[in-house]
Amino acid sequence: MTPIYTFGESETYHTFTGLLEARLKLNQYGIPAVVFWGEPLLPPFPKQQTECVSCVGAPLQLPKLQDPTADEVSAWHARYLGALRALFDAHKAECGKPDAQLEIW
């Protein structure tokens, strides 16, 4: 598995962030309540002025586990997230985001 992060990807579309409580309520019923748009005349298309830069980290060697436990999955997931954070921190300044903090939900 190889960690990859694309700087600028979150800026390709405008998103509507209001009415969060109502949107989360709709999500409980399987109704996606997302609103986004890119170009003013062609909303489904991303904003053309946005520059995206993808950074690729060193591959992680993961074992093949037949029946992984929850602890094993959590440990390998944490290792991947650590590699992703390191990649982000190593390249954020050169990609124009020196003060950015990676948020993973």
HULIN-V601512 format. One record per pair of residues at least 6 apart in sequence whose C-alpha atoms are under 8 Angstrom apart, sorted by the first residue. I is the first residue (numbers start at 1). J is the second residue. Records with the same first field share a line. If there is no record, write none. Layout:
I=J ; J
//
This chain:
1=59 ; 60 ; 61 ; 62
2=56 ; 57 ; 58 ; 59 ; 60
3=56 ; 57 ; 58 ; 59 ; 60 ; 80 ; 83 ; 84 ; 87
4=54 ; 55 ; 56 ; 57 ; 84 ; 87
5=54 ; 55 ; 56 ; 84 ; 87 ; 88
6=52 ; 53 ; 54 ; 55
7=52 ; 53 ; 54 ; 55 ; 92 ; 95
8=50 ; 51 ; 52 ; 53
9=52
11=50
12=38 ; 46 ; 47 ; 48 ; 50
13=36 ; 37 ; 38 ; 46 ; 47
14=36 ; 37 ; 38
15=34 ; 35 ; 36 ; 37
16=34 ; 35 ; 36
23=32 ; 33 ; 34
24=33
26=32 ; 33
27=33
36=43
37=43 ; 44 ; 45 ; 46
38=44 ; 45 ; 46 ; 47
39=45 ; 46 ; 47 ; 48
53=95
55=87 ; 91
56=87
57=83 ; 84 ; 87
60=80
62=76
85=102
88=102
92=98 ; 99 ; 100
93=99
//
